[in-house]
């Protein structure tokens, strides 16, 4: 009934920027926490940061470089990535806690989008 779709990944040179988008669709009564994760080959999935009505948090590895923001009218969350480094190369995933009924919440994941930072 509900899904998240990511877009905006691609190849970028070190020091460059990318903006990832994540849009939720389906039967949506509301959306709570939204966040971004990433997973590099051979590594565990890593929480990049999340955003709620109470504020935004970031992993130490991306503080000062990445920004997460939401557009509630579009049921969307964005990840602005600046000063990209080769170690940022990974598959990036969107995650959201979505209210699908009055008292029902679901944890939903996107399919992932590849970000490659290389010269």
MOJO-V604046 format. One record per residue. N is the residue number from 1. SS is DSSP state (alpha for helix, beta for strand, coil for the rest). NEAR is the number of other C-alpha atoms within 10 Angstrom. Layout:
N:SS:NEAR + N:SS:NEAR
This chain:
1:coil:7 + 2:beta:15 + 3:beta:18 + 4:beta:21 + 5:beta:18 + 6:beta:23 + 7:beta:19 + 8:coil:14 + 9:coil:18 + 10:beta:14 + 11:beta:14 + 12:beta:18 + 13:coil:14 + 14:coil:17 + 15:coil:14 + 16:coil:14 + 17:coil:16 + 18:beta:18 + 19:beta:16 + 20:beta:21 + 21:beta:20 + 22:beta:26 + 23:beta:19 + 24:beta:23 + 25:beta:13 + 26:beta:10 + 27:coil:13 + 28:coil:17 + 29:coil:13 + 30:beta:14 + 31:beta:18 + 32:beta:13 + 33:beta:16 + 34:beta:24 + 35:beta:25 + 36:beta:24 + 37:beta:18 + 38:beta:21 + 39:beta:18 + 40:coil:16 + 41:coil:9 + 42:coil:6 + 43:coil:9 + 44:coil:9 + 45:coil:15 + 46:beta:15 + 47:beta:15 + 48:beta:21 + 49:beta:20 + 50:beta:22 + 51:beta:19 + 52:beta:14 + 53:coil:7 + 54:coil:7 + 55:beta:9 + 56:beta:15 + 57:beta:15 + 58:beta:19 + 59:coil:12 + 60:coil:9 + 61:coil:11 + 62:coil:16 + 63:coil:12 + 64:coil:11 + 65:coil:13 + 66:beta:20 + 67:beta:18 + 68:beta:21 + 69:beta:18 + 70:beta:17 + 71:beta:10 + 72:alpha:10 + 73:alpha:6 + 74:alpha:11 + 75:coil:16 + 76:beta:20 + 77:beta:24 + 78:beta:22 + 79:beta:22 + 80:beta:14 + 81:beta:19 + 82:coil:17 + 83:coil:15 + 84:coil:21 + 85:coil:16 + 86:alpha:15 + 87:alpha:12 + 88:alpha:20 + 89:coil:20 + 90:beta:22 + 91:beta:18 + 92:beta:26 + 93:beta:26 + 94:beta:28 + 95:beta:24 + 96:beta:26 + 97:beta:16 + 98:beta:23 + 99:beta:18 + 100:beta:17 + 101:beta:12 + 102:coil:9 + 103:coil:7 + 104:beta:9 + 105:beta:17 + 106:beta:13 + 107:beta:13 + 108:beta:15 + 109:beta:20 + 110:coil:19 + 111:coil:14 + 112:coil:21 + 113:beta:20 + 114:beta:18 + 115:beta:21 + 116:beta:20 + 117:beta:19 + 118:coil:16 + 119:coil:9
